[in-house]
């Protein structure tokens, strides 16, 4: 576990991704790993301002995609790359897979345009490992139903999230070696065991 790793957590809203990330990060710290936890959109002062716009303001789908990658460019250059260069592991709550899933699958932005933005933004940097929390959409929606303060993505309908989920799974099929798929509909204990198994292999 000497080499600094870049690990991302992905999944539809309500999959339990953030809870799993917290457990995973704490487990790494207990093993003495120097670790930085960050998020997208966000991660930098500019990124956090863009996050407010992206989560709450209506905009054209391609504007949304470009702002996501603008925030990501700052994130890569100001936070992720410097941390990895100094030997610090980085765990990010979402990265470019989310843009292919949400803006591509959900909003219908052409994949070719997203690939151009990805190449421009961080063509030489990809996660070492992506943990995809996969879950039936009806289970994810049920988990969100008790949340009174949903952002614009969380308020989308089931069809939108089915498209997001399928786009995530298509990404896994393209480059399966980068992904570990978590069966996120399982109990918290079972999800944590899946995470522990992945951690044991790092």
Protein Blocks (a to p, Z undefined) as FASTA:
>chain_A
ZZccddddeddehilmmmmmmmmmmmmmmnopacdddddeehilklmmmmmmmmmpccdf
klmmmmmmmmmmmmmmmmmmmmmmnopacddehifklmmmmmmmmnopafklmmmmmmmm
mmmbccfbdcdddddfklmmmmmmmpmbdcfklmpcfklmmmmmmmmmmmmmmmmmlpcc
ddfkbcfklmmmmmmmmmmmZZ
